[in-house]
């Protein structure tokens, strides 16, 4: 049978009633059975079986299901890209604000504990960045080989509280 561009739509020579039956069958998804179509339309089983064979319902619903899956995957990829962009935008904004807050701190207002924590943070951040660069250049692909989420779990940002004077 020669199908139209979209085999799940009405095909050449397919009657309106046969297509209605196919539409019910197609839209049943995982619960797709001829018995369900027979019950819905109150038609004979032999008629529905004849239409099913004549108009290649099995092949058409397989193509339909694959198309739905392809569309769902494309939507998921699109949404993931949008999420990543949102997270990057938020991250940049938080970094900008954190850097402004850090630059506004006076060294005279810092306790020894503050200095120690900032030093630990700076050293760890440098190590992570250097390791990331080394890993990228050793692999040679230019693509990150570690999950970026590992970094956020390893680095705790510390902004000192004025009242914390203990070492």
ZIKA-V785515 format. One record per residue. N is the residue number from 1. RES is the residue in one small letter. SS is DSSP state (a for helix, b for strand, c for the rest). PHI is phi in whole degrees, -180 to 180 (NA if undefined). OMEGA is omega in whole degrees, 0 to 359 (none if undefined). Layout:
BEGIN
N & RES & SS & PHI & OMEGA
N & RES & SS & PHI & OMEGA
END
This chain:
BEGIN
1 & x & c & NA & 177
2 & x & c & -91 & 184
3 & x & c & -96 & 171
4 & x & c & -73 & 180
5 & x & c & -56 & 182
6 & x & c & -120 & 184
7 & x & c & -59 & 180
8 & x & c & -82 & 175
9 & x & c & -92 & 182
10 & x & c & -61 & 184
11 & x & c & -101 & 178
12 & x & c & -58 & 178
13 & x & c & 83 & 180
14 & x & c & -83 & 181
15 & x & c & -68 & 179
16 & x & a & -61 & 180
17 & x & a & -70 & 178
18 & x & a & -65 & 179
19 & x & a & -68 & 176
20 & x & a & -59 & 179
21 & x & a & -65 & 178
22 & x & a & -62 & 180
23 & x & a & -59 & 177
24 & x & a & -65 & 179
25 & x & a & -59 & 181
26 & x & a & -59 & 187
27 & x & a & -78 & 178
28 & x & c & -74 & 177
29 & x & a & 59 & 182
30 & x & a & -65 & 181
31 & x & a & -99 & 185
32 & x & c & -72 & 174
33 & x & c & -146 & 175
34 & x & a & -65 & 180
35 & x & a & -58 & 180
36 & x & a & -66 & 179
37 & x & a & -69 & 178
38 & x & a & -56 & 181
39 & x & a & -65 & 182
40 & x & a & -63 & 185
41 & x & a & -92 & 184
42 & x & c & 55 & 177
43 & x & c & -114 & 180
44 & x & c & -74 & 179
45 & x & a & -62 & 182
46 & x & a & -65 & 178
47 & x & a & -66 & 181
48 & x & a & -64 & 176
49 & x & a & -61 & 179
50 & x & a & -63 & 178
51 & x & a & -63 & 181
52 & x & a & -59 & 180
53 & x & a & -74 & 184
54 & x & a & -63 & 185
55 & x & c & -108 & 171
56 & x & c & 53 & 182
57 & x & a & -58 & 183
58 & x & a & -58 & 180
59 & x & a & -65 & 182
60 & x & a & -67 & 180
61 & x & a & -71 & 176
62 & x & a & -64 & 178
63 & x & a & -64 & 178
64 & x & a & -61 & 180
65 & x & a & -61 & 178
66 & x & a & -63 & 178
67 & x & a & -66 & 177
68 & x & a & -62 & 180
69 & x & a & -65 & 178
70 & x & a & -62 & 179
71 & x & a & -65 & 180
72 & x & a & -65 & 179
73 & x & a & -65 & 178
74 & x & a & -62 & 178
75 & x & a & -65 & 180
76 & x & a & -64 & 178
77 & x & a & -64 & 179
78 & x & a & -60 & 181
79 & x & a & -65 & 178
80 & x & a & -67 & 178
81 & x & a & -63 & 178
82 & x & a & -63 & 179
83 & x & a & -63 & 180
84 & x & a & -61 & 179
85 & x & a & -62 & 177
86 & x & a & -60 & 181
87 & x & a & -66 & 178
88 & x & a & -65 & 178
89 & x & a & -59 & 178
90 & x & a & -64 & 181
91 & x & a & -61 & 179
92 & x & a & -64 & 179
93 & x & a & -64 & 179
94 & x & a & -64 & 178
95 & x & a & -61 & 179
96 & x & a & -60 & 181
97 & x & a & -66 & 179
98 & x & a & -64 & 180
99 & x & a & -66 & 177
100 & x & a & -63 & 179
101 & x & a & -64 & 179
102 & x & a & -64 & 181
103 & x & a & -67 & 180
104 & x & a & -78 & 179
105 & x & c & -70 & 174
106 & x & c & -92 & 179
107 & x & a & -61 & 180
108 & x & a & -71 & 179
109 & x & a & -86 & 184
110 & x & c & -89 & 175
111 & x & c & -87 & 175
112 & x & a & -56 & 178
113 & x & a & -64 & 177
114 & x & a & -57 & 182
115 & x & a & -62 & 179
116 & x & a & -60 & 181
117 & x & a & -66 & 177
118 & x & a & -63 & 179
119 & x & a & -64 & 178
120 & x & a & -59 & 180
121 & x & a & -62 & 182
122 & x & a & -63 & 180
123 & x & a & -65 & 180
124 & x & a & -64 & 179
125 & x & a & -62 & 178
126 & x & a & -63 & 180
127 & x & a & -60 & 179
128 & x & a & -62 & 180
129 & x & a & -67 & 178
130 & x & a & -65 & 178
131 & x & a & -64 & 179
132 & x & a & -63 & 180
133 & x & a & -65 & 180
134 & x & a & -62 & 181
135 & x & a & -66 & 179
136 & x & a & -63 & 183
137 & x & a & -75 & 179
138 & x & a & -72 & 178
139 & x & a & -77 & 176
140 & x & c & 84 & 183
141 & x & c & -87 & 184
142 & x & c & 80 & 179
143 & x & c & -99 & 178
144 & x & c & -61 & 180
145 & x & c & -107 & 177
146 & x & c & -111 & 178
147 & x & c & -73 & 182
148 & x & c & -59 & 180
149 & x & a & -65 & 177
150 & x & a & -62 & 182
151 & x & a & -66 & 182
152 & x & a & -65 & 178
153 & x & a & -75 & 184
154 & x & a & -92 & 185
155 & x & c & -115 & 175
156 & x & c & -108 & 179
157 & x & c & -79 & 182
158 & x & c & -122 & 171
159 & x & c & -110 & 188
160 & x & c & -68 & 173
161 & x & c & -99 & 183
162 & x & c & -58 & 184
163 & x & c & -79 & 181
164 & x & c & -85 & 185
165 & x & c & -107 & 184
166 & x & c & -80 & 178
167 & x & c & -89 & none
END
